[in-house]
Amino acid sequence: MRGSCHGYFKNPKGKPEFSSGCFWFWNDKIEKEEMIRQQTLMAENGVGMPMIHSRFGREIEYLGTEWMELVKTSLAYSKKTAQKIWLYDEDNWPSGTCSKSVTKEEKYREHFLRYKEVEAKDWKDFLNHIAKEQILEIWNEDEKETCWVASDSLNVIPVVSDTVKKVVYWEVKPYNEGGRSCVDYMNPEAISCFLEKTHEKYKRELPTELFDLVEGFFMDETRFYYCYPWTVKFPQEFERRKGYPILGNLIKLFGNGTRTAEEMDYLDVAAQLYKEATFWQVYHWCEKNHVMSTAHLLGEETLAAQTRFEIDMMRQYEAMHIPGLDHLGKGIGSLDARFVVSAARNYGKNRISCEAFGASGEDTGIEDVIRVSNWLIQQGVNLLIAHGYYYSTRGERKNDFPPSYFFQFKDWNKMKAYNEMAARMMELNSGGKFFGNILVYYPIETFWKYYRPDPWEKTGFGENGSKILPEKAAQIDREYQLFLNMLEDRNVPYQIITNDSMKNYQIKENKWVNCLNQESFHTIVFLDTEIIPEETRKKIQVYTQNNGRIFSCHSETHVFEEKKYDDIRQMADACLQITDIGLEVMEGTKYCEHSVMAYPDHLIDPYIHNGENLYGVGISRYDKDGHRIYNFTNYNLSEEKITVKLNDISTVELWNPENGEQQILDGTTVSFVIPANRTRYLVGEK
């Protein structure tokens, strides 16, 4: 059996892009000799993609002369070590401020909407607090008509009568009161300023031959701090895209009950401006300069978090070369990876990054690292970025989301073997075709309809987190989480499909086919779905006319010929019955199960994955270079003997990622043993 992955699996060298990555925390006074020593140590132990990361404890100026000289040295030395160097694009996080220099200008700081009821006697005090140009709408108490909107030709705020007036206005935090960490992600000029101060500075100050060695930029944890984001040009952009003015409709954002059509349009435009101003702009800069972009956002785990912090998280990944996530802690079994991997596949992306292992605690050992890695890779991740490799653990630096996985790590002597194992798995998991049967629709529009975050809460999480309200929204989120986890437990291969990514799919006979990677699916599932945008609805109707299979539960689509279920477990079982991955498990554990299902009723940041766990055997399949590849991962604490009958390949090998061994097996029914907390592959020619 031969193929591009065959030799690399035996000897994972020569392709640093498939090796382990890491955040290399520059968190102290950086000495050239020590820096070179550390970079050498990383290379010798299988870390081929260090990401230079300005971090708490740094004692040199970020992007200053000394910083740039050290970056030059590291890049020049990477030619000797055959490493690919990435640049983390911020001083700590979130990305976008260039160490808080962009947000010194108020126009570049995050703008957000506020609502207030003002009595006539308080009007003067209110205006002393709010500049007149910040006021967008003034309504009578009964909300039957506006007294004034900012689009009116009036130069002054009208006199307010004795009745209570309801006012919608925008606000921005003073620089010394929180504005330092908030950039306007919907303002292309703000992000252009960030690119000029960061990316362009690297390009200007690094010699061309060294900048050409930069692999890419990592963008970290962008988010809306406030749940009703605004930007000065929002009214013009809204009217251009939707054909009617948003001014005069903003008060509806602060109502009760289900959202109006205007509110839904507001969310849609805000999500699109975020994508265009931030991620597309960064993407195009990287394209022009022959480097890559990767990023992870805040709140990948739940519909509520994805809405609260990103409005529509999934559509943002189109505008990244390598979509990413973070997975902090030692728990496995959440859905953060599934969301991001699905988005990446929908948009034709072959690589998915994950900032992993951070905040796991000093008791973390190599077995914890292997367990999380195995699970992330089986989910579809193929660029693991260890959080982190600490330049220094001096003083309080050791308490910065520990542990360090570098030479300070208690199991450092085992990391070379681990990194070689991970490299084999990540290369094998790259460039192939995901095999799946099921598409699960992403009901973000329906969730928008019900979810109302607290407009006065800055981040959405407090000491215990902000409760997901109202209960209908929490129910939608909870059911979606539970259903997807039921598919995970049953080893049903599926992807999440969104309204935005539907544009990449065609209906061929009775299947959904992704035109970007030719992945195909024979069933689409709707759960708690009431709203389907018109273009997507038309495509689904074509699918129905072609005798396509549709399952639904608790959905009000009312249009399609669908098999309706009253219970999500029944629907998950039905998905299992129509799934054929090309083999049958004859002996041994064939499914996974959550021992702890951690569903958050509150928004939590950072989401530390210590509450989830899996046991059983996970099975996934993908096709690559004419080979069929089955991943078997044993999440149990004891070894598992597995016997499988292969239905569509005649010659099969057992591949061991721990040592690169490839063993030929006889027949179409084969048996093998998977040690506890390890992965084995069956690889056959199609």
C-alpha positions in Angstrom: 0.0 0.0 0.0 1.4 3.3 -1.0 0.5 7.0 -0.9 1.7 10.4 0.1 0.8 9.7 3.7 2.6 6.3 3.9 6.2 7.4 4.3 5.5 10.4 6.5 3.6 8.2 8.9 6.7 6.0 9.3 9.0 8.9 9.7 7.3 12.3 10.5 10.0 14.6 9.3 10.4 17.1 6.5 6.9 18.6 6.8 7.0 21.1 9.6 3.5 22.3 8.6 2.1 19.1 10.0 4.1 19.1 13.2 3.0 20.5 16.5 2.5 24.2 17.0 2.8 26.1 20.2 2.3 29.5 21.7 5.8 30.5 22.6 5.2 33.0 25.4 7.8 35.8 25.3 7.0 36.8 28.9 10.2 38.1 30.4 13.4 39.8 29.4 14.3 37.9 26.2 18.0 37.0 25.9 19.2 36.1 22.4 21.2 33.1 23.5 18.4 31.7 25.7 15.9 32.3 22.9 18.1 30.3 20.4 18.5 27.5 23.0 14.7 27.3 23.4 14.0 27.3 19.7 16.6 24.5 19.2 15.0 22.5 22.0 11.6 22.9 20.3 12.9 21.7 17.0 14.7 18.7 18.5 11.5 17.7 20.2 9.1 17.9 17.3 7.7 21.4 17.5 7.9 22.7 14.0 5.6 25.7 14.2 6.3 28.0 17.2 4.0 31.1 17.4 5.8 34.1 19.0 3.4 35.4 21.5 3.7 38.6 23.6 2.6 37.7 27.0 2.1 38.9 30.6 5.5 39.4 32.2 7.2 40.7 29.1 10.1 43.1 29.9 10.8 44.4 26.4 8.7 46.8 24.3 6.1 45.0 22.2 7.0 45.6 18.5 9.9 47.9 19.7 13.4 47.8 18.3 14.6 45.0 20.6 11.5 42.9 19.9 12.0 43.2 16.1 15.7 42.3 16.3 14.8 39.1 18.3 12.1 38.2 15.7 14.7 38.6 13.0 17.0 36.3 14.8 14.3 33.7 15.3 13.3 33.8 11.7 16.8 33.6 10.4 17.5 30.7 12.8 14.4 28.9 11.6 16.2 28.1 8.3 18.6 26.0 10.3 15.9 24.3 12.4 13.5 23.9 9.5 10.7 25.4 11.5 7.8 27.6 10.3 7.4 30.7 12.5 4.0 32.2 13.2 3.4 35.6 14.7 0.7 36.1 17.3 -0.8 39.5 16.3 -1.4 41.1 19.7 0.1 41.9 23.0 -2.0 39.4 25.1 -5.6 39.4 23.8 -8.1 40.1 22.3 -6.6 41.0 18.9 -7.2 44.3 17.3 -5.7 47.0 19.5 -2.0 46.7 19.0 -1.2 46.8 22.6 -4.1 49.3 23.2 -2.6 51.9 20.8 -5.4 51.7 18.2 -8.1 52.4 20.8 -6.4 55.6 22.0 -8.6 57.1 19.3 -12.2 57.2 20.3 -13.5 56.6 16.8 -11.8 53.2 16.7 -13.1 52.0 20.1 -16.1 49.6 20.3 -19.4 51.5 19.9 -22.5 50.0 21.5 -26.2 50.9 21.8 -27.9 52.0 25.0 -31.5 52.6 25.9 -32.8 54.9 28.6 -36.1 56.3 29.8 -35.7 60.0 30.6 -38.0 62.3 32.4 -38.2 66.0 31.4 -36.7 67.1 34.7 -33.6 64.9 34.1 -33.1 65.9 30.5 -30.4 68.5 31.1 -28.4 66.1 33.2 -28.8 63.4 30.6 -27.4 65.7 27.9 -24.5 66.5 30.1 -23.6 62.8 30.1 -24.4 62.1 26.4 -23.3 64.2 23.5 -26.1 65.2 21.2 -24.6 63.5 18.2 -24.7 60.2 20.1 -28.5 60.2 20.3 -30.2 58.1 17.6 -33.9 58.0 18.5 -36.3 59.8 20.9 -39.7 58.2 21.4 -42.8 59.2 23.2 -43.7 57.2 26.2 -46.3 55.2 24.4 -43.9 54.3 21.6 -46.5 55.1 19.0 -44.3 57.7 17.2 -40.8 59.0 17.3 -40.2 62.6 18.3 -36.9 62.6 16.6 -34.4 60.4 14.8 -30.8 61.1 13.9 -31.5 61.0 10.2 -33.9 64.0 10.6 -32.6 67.4 9.3 -32.7 68.9 12.8 -29.5 70.3 14.2 -30.5 70.2 17.8 -32.4 67.8 20.0 -36.0 69.0 20.2 -37.5 70.3 23.4 -38.7 67.5 25.6 -42.2 67.8 27.0 -43.2 66.7 30.5 -43.8 63.2 29.5 -41.2 60.5 29.7 -39.1 60.0 26.6 -37.5 56.8 25.6 -34.0 57.4 24.1 -31.8 55.1 22.1 -28.2 56.3 21.8 -24.7 55.0 21.3 -21.9 55.0 23.7 -18.1 54.3 23.8 -16.1 53.8 27.0 -13.4 56.3 27.9 -9.9 55.0 27.3 -9.1 54.7 30.9 -12.4 53.0 31.8 -12.4 49.9 29.6 -11.9 51.4 26.2 -8.4 50.2 26.1 -9.4 46.7 25.2 -12.3 47.3 22.9 -11.9 47.9 19.2 -14.8 48.5 16.7 -14.7 45.3 14.8 -17.4 46.6 12.4 -15.3 49.6 11.4 -12.9 48.8 8.5 -10.9 51.9 9.3 -10.2 50.6 12.8 -9.0 47.2 11.6 -7.0 49.0 8.8 -5.3 51.0 11.6 -4.6 47.7 13.5 -3.1 46.1 10.3 -0.9 49.2 9.7 0.4 49.2 13.3 1.0 45.4 13.5 1.2 43.5 10.2 2.6 46.3 8.1 5.1 47.1 10.8 6.4 43.6 10.6 6.5 43.8 6.9 8.4 47.2 6.9 11.0 46.2 9.5 11.7 42.7 8.6 14.0 42.2 5.6 12.1 40.7 2.7 14.0 37.4 2.9 13.0 37.1 6.6 9.4 38.2 6.2 9.1 35.5 3.5 9.8 33.0 6.2 6.7 34.1 8.3 4.1 31.4 8.0 1.1 33.4 9.1 -0.6 35.5 11.8 -2.7 34.2 14.7 -5.7 36.3 15.6 -7.1 35.7 19.1 -10.5 35.8 20.8 -12.2 38.7 19.0 -15.7 39.4 20.3 -18.3 42.0 21.0 -18.0 43.1 24.6 -21.5 44.6 24.4 -24.4 42.7 23.1 -25.8 45.5 20.8 -22.8 46.6 18.8 -22.8 49.8 16.7 -20.6 51.6 14.3 -21.0 55.2 13.0 -21.7 54.0 9.5 -24.2 51.3 10.5 -27.3 53.3 9.3 -25.9 53.8 5.8 -24.7 50.2 5.5 -28.0 48.8 6.9 -30.2 50.8 4.4 -27.9 49.8 1.5 -28.2 46.1 2.3 -31.8 45.9 3.5 -33.5 48.7 1.6 -35.1 50.5 4.5 -33.7 52.7 7.4 -32.8 51.2 10.7 -33.1 54.5 12.5 -36.6 54.7 13.8 -36.5 50.9 14.5 -33.7 50.7 17.0 -36.1 50.9 20.0 -37.4 47.4 19.1 -34.0 46.0 20.1 -34.8 46.7 23.7 -38.3 45.2 23.8 -39.6 42.0 25.2 -40.9 38.8 23.6 -39.8 37.5 20.2 -37.7 39.6 18.0 -39.2 41.6 15.1 -38.1 41.4 11.4 -36.2 44.6 11.9 -34.2 43.2 14.9 -33.4 40.1 12.8 -32.1 42.3 10.0 -30.0 44.3 12.5 -28.3 41.1 13.7 -27.7 39.9 10.2 -26.1 43.2 9.1 -24.0 43.4 12.2 -22.6 39.9 11.7 -21.8 40.6 8.1 -20.1 43.9 8.9 -18.0 42.1 11.5 -16.9 39.6 8.9 -16.1 42.1 6.2 -14.4 44.7 8.3 -12.3 42.3 10.4 -11.8 38.8 9.0 -12.0 39.5 5.2 -9.7 42.5 5.6 -7.1 40.5 7.5 -7.5 37.6 5.1 -7.0 39.8 2.0 -3.9 41.4 3.6 -2.5 38.0 4.3 -3.3 36.8 0.7 -1.6 39.8 -0.8 1.5 39.2 1.4 1.7 35.5 0.9 1.1 34.5 4.6 -1.8 32.7 6.2 -4.4 33.8 8.7 -5.8 31.7 11.5 -8.0 32.8 14.4 -10.2 31.6 17.1 -13.2 33.4 18.4 -14.8 33.6 21.8 -17.6 31.3 22.8 -17.5 28.4 20.3 -19.4 26.0 22.6 -23.1 27.0 22.5 -25.6 28.8 20.3 -26.0 31.4 23.1 -22.3 32.1 23.3 -21.9 32.2 19.5 -24.7 34.8 19.3 -23.8 36.8 22.4 -20.1 37.3 21.4 -20.1 36.9 17.6 -23.8 37.2 16.5 -23.2 34.5 13.9 -20.0 32.7 14.6 -20.1 30.2 11.9 -20.2 32.6 8.9 -16.9 34.2 10.1 -14.8 31.2 9.3 -15.1 31.6 5.5 -12.8 34.6 5.9 -9.8 32.6 7.4 -7.2 30.5 5.7 -7.3 28.2 8.7 -10.4 28.4 10.9 -9.6 27.7 14.6 -10.9 27.2 18.1 -9.5 27.0 21.6 -10.1 24.1 23.9 -8.9 24.8 27.4 -8.7 22.3 30.2 -8.6 18.5 30.2 -12.3 17.6 29.5 -13.4 16.0 26.2 -16.8 15.7 24.7 -18.0 19.3 24.1 -19.1 20.5 20.7 -16.7 23.4 20.1 -14.6 21.4 17.7 -17.6 20.1 15.8 -18.9 23.6 15.1 -15.6 24.9 13.8 -14.7 21.8 11.8 -18.1 21.8 10.2 -17.7 25.4 9.2 -14.3 24.8 7.8 -15.4 21.9 5.7 -18.5 23.8 4.5 -16.2 26.5 3.2 -13.7 24.2 1.6 -10.9 24.6 4.2 -8.5 21.7 4.7 -6.8 22.8 8.0 -8.4 23.5 11.3 -6.3 24.8 14.2 -6.9 24.5 17.9 -5.3 26.3 20.8 -5.3 23.4 23.2 -4.4 22.3 26.7 -4.2 25.7 28.5 -5.5 26.2 32.0 -5.4 22.4 32.7 -3.5 22.9 36.0 -0.1 21.9 37.3 -1.3 18.3 37.9 -1.7 17.8 34.1 0.4 14.9 32.7 1.2 13.5 29.3 -1.8 11.1 29.3 -4.1 14.2 29.6 -2.4 15.8 26.6 -2.7 12.6 24.6 -6.4 12.2 25.5 -7.4 15.7 24.5 -5.3 15.5 21.3 -6.8 12.2 20.2 -10.3 13.5 20.7 -9.6 16.8 18.8 -8.0 15.0 15.9 -10.8 12.5 15.7 -13.2 15.6 15.5 -11.2 16.9 12.5 -8.6 19.2 14.0 -5.2 18.9 12.2 -3.2 21.8 13.6 -2.7 21.5 17.4 -1.2 24.6 19.1 -0.1 24.0 22.6 -0.9 26.6 25.2 1.8 27.2 25.9 5.6 27.0 25.9 6.7 29.5 28.5 10.0 31.3 27.9 10.0 31.9 31.7 8.0 30.6 34.7 9.8 33.1 37.0 7.6 34.4 39.8 3.9 34.9 39.0 4.5 33.9 35.4 4.0 30.3 36.4 0.4 31.0 37.4 -0.6 32.3 33.9 -3.1 29.6 32.8 -0.6 26.7 33.6 1.0 24.5 33.0 3.9 25.2 30.6 4.4 22.3 28.3 8.0 23.2 27.6 11.1 22.1 29.4 9.4 23.1 32.7 6.7 20.5 32.2 6.9 17.5 34.5 6.6 15.1 31.5 8.8 17.1 29.1 10.9 13.9 28.5 7.8 12.3 26.9 6.9 15.3 24.7 9.1 14.3 21.7 7.4 11.0 21.3 4.0 12.7 21.8 4.8 15.3 19.1 5.9 12.7 16.6 2.6 10.8 17.3 0.6 13.9 16.8 2.4 14.8 13.6 1.5 11.4 12.1 -2.1 11.8 13.0 -2.4 15.5 11.8 -0.8 14.8 8.5 -3.1 11.7 8.0 -6.1 13.9 8.9 -5.2 16.7 6.4 -6.3 17.0 2.8 -8.7 14.2 2.7 -12.5 14.0 2.3 -14.7 13.8 5.4 -17.2 11.0 5.2 -20.6 11.7 6.5 -24.2 11.0 5.9 -26.0 13.6 7.9 -26.3 17.4 7.6 -27.7 19.1 10.7 -29.1 22.6 10.0 -27.7 25.4 12.2 -30.8 27.1 13.6 -29.2 30.4 14.4 -32.0 32.5 12.9 -34.5 30.8 15.1 -32.3 31.2 18.1 -32.0 34.9 17.4 -35.7 35.2 17.4 -35.9 34.2 21.1 -32.6 35.1 22.7 -32.4 38.4 24.5 -29.1 39.2 26.3 -29.0 41.7 29.1 -28.1 45.0 27.3 -26.4 46.5 30.3 -24.0 43.6 30.9 -20.6 44.3 29.4 -19.3 40.9 28.6 -22.2 38.5 29.1 -20.6 36.7 32.0 -20.2 37.7 35.5 -19.0 35.8 38.5 -21.4 32.9 37.8 -22.1 33.8 34.2 -25.1 35.5 32.6 -28.1 33.2 32.5 -29.4 32.3 29.0 -32.8 33.9 28.7 -35.6 33.5 28.0 -36.2 29.9 28.8 -37.3 29.2 25.2 -33.9 30.3 24.0 -32.2 28.1 26.6 -34.4 25.2 25.5 -33.4 25.5 21.9 -29.7 25.7 22.8 -30.0 22.8 25.2 -31.8 20.5 22.8 -29.4 21.3 20.0 -26.5 20.4 22.3 -28.1 17.2 23.4 -29.0 16.0 19.9 -25.6 16.6 18.5 -24.0 14.8 21.5 -26.4 11.9 20.8 -25.0 11.7 17.3 -21.4 11.9 18.7 -22.2 9.0 21.2 -23.5 6.8 18.4 -20.5 7.6 16.1 -22.8 9.0 13.5 -20.7 11.0 11.0 -22.4 14.4 10.5 -21.7 18.1 9.8 -23.5 21.2 10.8 -24.7 23.3 7.8 -25.5 27.0 7.9 -27.6 29.2 5.8 -24.5 31.1 4.7 -22.6 28.0 3.6 -25.6 26.6 1.7 -24.3 28.6 -1.3 -21.5 26.0 -1.6 -23.8 23.1 -2.0 -25.7 21.7 -5.0 -28.4 19.1 -5.1 -27.2 16.1 -7.2 -29.9 13.5 -7.5 -31.0 13.1 -3.8 -27.8 14.2 -2.2 -26.2 17.4 -0.9 -22.8 17.9 -2.5 -20.3 20.4 -1.4 -18.9 21.9 -4.7 -15.7 22.9 -2.9 -14.6 19.5 -1.8 -17.1 17.1 -3.2 -18.3 15.8 0.2 -21.8 14.5 0.0 -24.7 13.8 2.4 -27.9 12.0 2.0 -30.0 13.4 4.9 -30.7 16.8 6.3 -32.0 17.3 9.9 -33.9 20.2 11.3 -34.2 20.6 15.1 -36.1 23.5 16.7 -36.1 25.4 13.4 -38.8 28.0 12.6 -36.9 30.3 10.3 -35.2 29.4 7.1 -34.1 32.2 4.8 -35.7 32.3 1.4 -32.8 31.2 -0.8 -32.1 28.2 1.4 -35.7 27.3 1.5 -35.8 27.2 -2.3 -32.8 24.9 -2.3 -34.4 22.5 0.2 -37.5 22.4 -1.9 -35.4 21.2 -4.9 -34.0 18.6 -2.6 -37.5 17.5 -1.6 -38.5 17.3 -5.3 -35.5 15.0 -5.8 -36.8 12.6 -3.1 -34.3 13.9 -0.6 -34.5 12.7 3.0 -35.5 15.2 5.7 -35.8 14.6 9.4 -37.3 17.1 11.8 -38.1 17.5 15.5 -39.9 20.3 17.2 -39.5 22.3 14.0 -42.1 24.5 12.2 -40.8 24.5 8.7 -44.3 23.7 7.3 -43.1 23.4 3.7 -41.1 20.2 3.1 -41.9 16.6 3.0 -40.2 15.4 6.1 -40.2 12.6 8.6 -41.2 14.3 11.9 -40.1 13.0 15.3 -41.5 13.9 18.7 -38.3 13.1 20.6 -34.7 13.9 19.8 -33.5 10.5 21.0 -35.8 8.8 18.4 -34.4 11.1 15.7 -30.8 10.3 16.7 -31.6 6.6 16.6 -33.1 7.1 13.1 -29.9 8.8 12.0 -27.9 5.8 13.2 -30.1 3.4 11.3 -29.4 5.1 8.0 -25.6 5.5 8.6 -23.2 3.2 6.8 -19.5 4.0 7.3 -18.3 0.9 5.4 -17.7 -1.5 8.3 -19.5 -3.4 11.0 -18.2 -3.9 14.5 -18.5 -7.6 15.3 -16.8 -7.6 18.7 -15.9 -4.8 21.2 -17.3 -1.4 22.1 -18.6 0.3 19.0 -20.0 3.5 20.5 -19.0 6.4 22.8 -21.0 7.7 25.8 -20.7 10.9 27.8 -20.1 10.1 31.4 -20.7 13.8 32.1 -22.8 16.0 29.8 -21.9 19.6 30.8 -24.5 21.9 29.4 -23.9 25.5 30.5 -27.1 27.4 31.5 -24.8 30.5 31.7 -22.3 32.1 29.5 -18.8 31.4 30.9 -15.5 32.8 29.8 -13.1 31.2 29.5 -14.9 28.0 29.0 -12.6 25.5 30.8 -13.4 22.0 29.7 -13.0 20.1 32.8 -16.6 19.0 33.3 -17.0 16.8 30.2 -15.7 13.2 29.7 -16.2 10.3 27.3 -15.7 6.6 27.5 -16.1 3.9 24.9 -14.6 3.8 21.4 -14.9 6.6 18.8 -14.9 5.6 15.1 -14.6 8.1 12.2 -13.8 7.7 8.5 -12.3 9.8 5.8 -10.9 9.2 2.4 -7.5 10.4 1.2 -5.2 9.7 -1.8 -7.2 6.7 -2.9 -7.2 5.3 0.7 -10.1 4.7 3.1 -8.9 5.6 6.6 -10.7 4.6 9.8 -9.8 6.2 13.1 -10.5 4.1 16.2 -9.9 5.9 19.5 -10.3 4.1 22.8 -11.4 6.6 25.5 -11.7 3.8 28.1 -9.2 3.3 30.9 -8.5 -0.3 29.8 -7.5 -1.8 26.4 -10.2 -2.8 23.9 -10.2 -5.7 21.5 -12.1 -4.8 18.4 -13.2 -7.1 15.5 -14.6 -5.4 12.4 -16.0 -6.6 9.1 -14.9 -4.4 6.2 -17.6 -4.1 3.5 -15.8 -2.2 0.7 -12.1 -2.7 1.0 -10.2 -6.0 0.6 -6.7 -5.2 1.7 -6.2 -3.4 5.0 -3.3 -2.3 7.2 -3.2 -1.5 10.9 -1.3 1.8 11.5 0.0 2.7 15.0 0.6 6.4 15.4 2.8 5.9 18.5 5.7 4.4 16.5 4.7 4.6 12.8 4.3 0.8 12.5 2.2 -0.4 9.6 1.0 -4.0 9.8 -0.8 -5.9 7.0 -3.9 -7.7 8.2 -5.5 -10.7 6.5 -9.0 -11.0 5.2 -12.0 -8.7 5.4 -12.8 -9.5 9.1 -9.9 -8.3 11.2 -9.2 -8.0 14.9 -6.8 -5.7 16.8 -6.2 -4.3 20.2 -6.4 -0.6 21.1 -4.6 0.3 24.4 -6.3 2.6 26.8 -6.3 6.3 25.8 -4.8 5.5 22.3 -5.7 5.6 18.6 -5.3 3.0 15.9 -6.0 3.3 12.2 -7.3 0.9 9.6 -6.1 2.0 6.2 -7.2 0.3 3.0 -7.1 1.0 -0.7 -10.5 1.8 -2.2 
